[in-house]
Amino acid sequence: MSGSILVTGGAGYVGSHACKALARAGFAPVTYDNLSTGNRWAVRWGPLEIGDILDQRRLHEAFGAHRPVAVMHFAALALVGESVREPAPYYRANTGGTMNVLEACRAHAVGAVVLSSTCAIYGVPGRVPVAEDAPKLPVSPYGASKLMAERILADHGTAYGTRHAALRYFNAAGADPDGEIGECRVAETHLVPLVLDAILGVRPALRVMGADYPTPDGTAVRDYVHVSDLADAHVAALRHLLAGRGSLQVNLGTGRGYSVREVIESARRVTGRPVPFEVVGRRSGDPPELVADPSAAAAALGFRAARSLDIETIVSDAWRWHRQALARHVHPTHQIGPR
């Protein structure tokens, strides 16, 4: 298989890793990104079209210029807390923007779409591990907007025949094992980079949000998935669709959770440095444990989270990237300064 793949949000964290995986698999990734949170330097495996998914004219120009055979749709707003404070932009970008992308697909006869979705659509699950048939009860506008995007995609499949894969991933973490790209966001909310930045002294001490959960050590447990494994899953889903197979909605995870304290201890072992942190109150809406049932993705896509099964592999790859990013002056804290 080959051909151009339009990657919305391809300058972002997961999107840029997917572009590398696409190029390695013989596809030609075309990044479509407004660079509001993405990084121009992360676009290394194909051309960059600067544009917003809310700009229908630019979308149609990019589709017309590159004639993609499929779309990978990552472009979205993705900060849970911010979505609670300012829900309107989230519905506009994540739901309205998805509608624009799908309308462009219809206009340009693109019949395959891989959607970057999220475990946030499940809200606080009643049972762990979480399977795809779990109730969809998002507790944030972010989760609700992504669930609506999934529904729109499914309705387009029913009405217009759009083949699609909604990939609901759990906690993306780590960095490219080759050290070429990694997580680089000014507004960081993910645990692993916050731990490593606290060690490096470029962000404040880590705030552990809650140490009284009903878990073995009292801190929240999450399913961490290596970003390179996520990228490979997107390519597998693309091949599935281009081969004419049916649409699917699957979780991407490992089935194994790690607590916040376990991640902190892993970072201490990997770096040989202490992790400055303080325990604060729980964050509203955070479940004690959030772990995927990955069996459906394994059956449909042959997905195996090879680099995700050991938390120290994830932390080691991220640590290598963060140190290199500081040395290359591409770390986001060069923009905000040490605190």
Secondary structure, 3 states (H helix, E strand, C coil): CCCEEEEECCCCHHHHHHHHHHHHCCCEEEEEECCCCCCHHHCCCCCEEECCCCCHHHHHHHHHHHCCCEEEECCCCCCHHHHHHCHHHHHHHHHHHHHHHHHHHHHCCCCEEEEEEEHHHHCCCCCCCECCCCCCCCCCHHHHHHHHHHHHHHHHHHHHCCEEEEEEECEEECCCCCCCCCCCCCCCCCHHHHHHHHHHCCCCCEEEECCCCCCCCCCCEECEEEHHHHHHHHHHHHHHHHCCCCCEEEEECCCCCEEHHHHHHHHHHHHCCCCCEEEECCCCCCCCEECECCHHHHHHHCCCCCCCCCHHHHHHHHHHHHHHHHHHCCCCHHHHCCC
